[in-house]
Every structure is written in C-alpha cells, then in structure tokens.
C-alpha cells in the first residue's frame, strides 16, 4: 500500500525503478547464461565421465585463477585410468596448479606408473618430483624402460677410459651403463654426470688393481663385477642395472715410458754432477799451476842472489877461487850428463 502511494505520488520514480529492476534481472540472466554456456561443455564432460566436478566448482576455479580446462581434463584422465578418487581429488589438483606444477604431466605419470604395475608412485611423490623441476613422466618411463648411458660421454671430448695395469700396460675402455630411475631418490639425488664419473673411476681402479693387462683382456666381466660391487648408485637418482664393457683396446706401455723418462732424468743428473766435479778439478789444476809459477818465481829470485852470496863468501875467505871453479866444473858436468840423457831418450830418426 505504501509502494502504491509512493508510485502514485511520483510516477517518474516508479517507472525508473521498474526499468532498473528489469535491467538488473536481464544482466543477471545474461551473466548466468554466459557462465552456463562457457562451462556447460566442461560440466557435461565431468558428469558423463564421472569426474564429479560441479558447475559451481568450475565457476569458483575462475575466481581462484585456476584453469578449469586443465583440472577437468586431468581429473577425467585419472578417472578413466581407474585411479581412486581419494588419491587424486579436485582440491589436490587445484593446489598443485596454484603451486606452479604441471598437473597434466603429473596425472600422466600416475597413469603410466599404474599401467606399468612395477612402479610405486603416489600422488604426493609425483607432485614433489614435479615441483623439484624433474620430469616425472620421463622418470617413470626410465623406471619402466631402463636407459643406456655411454661412459665416457663422447660429447665431453673423451672417447675412452684409460687405465694402467700393474705391469705398466695401458688399456682403453668404452663402457655402457644401464640405469633405471629411482623415484624415491629422484629429489636431491645426483644426476647422470655423477654416475658417469663414479663408473669411470671404478673402471680405472679395477684395471689398476690387475696384475697384468692380460687378465683384463681375458675376462672383461671382472671389471663390471668389481664396479657393481661398490654400489656406485648410492645417493643418486638412478639404480644401476648393469655395466657392460663395449670395447677394450691395448694402449701404450706406460711403465716402460716412465722408466725411460726416469733413466733419462738420472742420466742428466749424473752428467750435471760429473760436470761439477770436472769444473772443480779444472779449478784445482789452475790453482796448482799458479802455485808452481809462484814457486818458480821464488827459485829465480833465489838464483839471482847466488852470485852475490858467492862474492861475499870469497871476500870473507869462506870460499876459495879453486872451490868456485870446482863448483862450476861440477855444474858443467851435470849439464852435459842431462844433455846426453835427453839425447838418448829421443826417438831414432829413420834413415833414408
């Protein structure tokens, strides 16, 4: 009655309110129609496949900035693969999407693990692997179909692993490592490079512990058996299935080369020591020559004082003239004897 009186009192206001109400109803209807048209195909897919996602849930995903298409299709994939709804729920898929994960990849990995029946993979582990930056689907595929890794990696520039047996012979080895992904250690586990490095170290160590290279050539499997016994896949993202020796060649005689190099080094040291001793001998010889010359100078100096001493002796009547001449005769006789001795030692001159 009050509204009737109000509209009767002011017909323009009543007409305005009627138009506004009609517009509001039309807007609500069009909005609902648009939402229905947009999400109806996804809702029909969810209903017909038993995914259990309601129309209102699809609308709420839009407000939470979650892609309804990704969630619905991932949920349908899980349902059709026979995965229990309690294992993969709509809320868990949305949470993983909001965390930045790849929801379809995780679901595909779960489906692949379920179909394989030899891989134990739950949803929490799959999402953790995905958020860690690893390809969870590739990990599952590697678990089902083991991967072969060349050791060493040719792209790194090395073609063979070089080891030296105890007899000094070098062996060049190429190996292939078959690995299977270890899903439980995929997060935080070491990668392929660690496997390659450990296997290479094990092969070189196994060759080095062999007495002769012939033992390795006769039974290459002993290398694989020794390396496998060391559990090189510990704390890695892989499990080593087998280590196969693809090729093994005989290299250089490293022991002989080292011995030759050592002998050459010893020869150089001996030569250096001999040269030092020779230099010391030459220096000592030069010192002796200098001493000889010094003594000769002293002799010449002493001979120069002889005439003076003889003259003083004659003046002091200590030496007579006859004694002096007798001394000169003795000197002349001694000189003649020396000359005859030198002439007798000379080689005979052949007659023509």
Beta strands, then each sheet from edge to edge (+ up, - down):
strand 1: 147-151
strand 2: 161-164
strand 3: 169-181
strand 4: 238-253
sheet 1: 1+ 3- 2+
sheet 2: 1+ 3- 4+
end
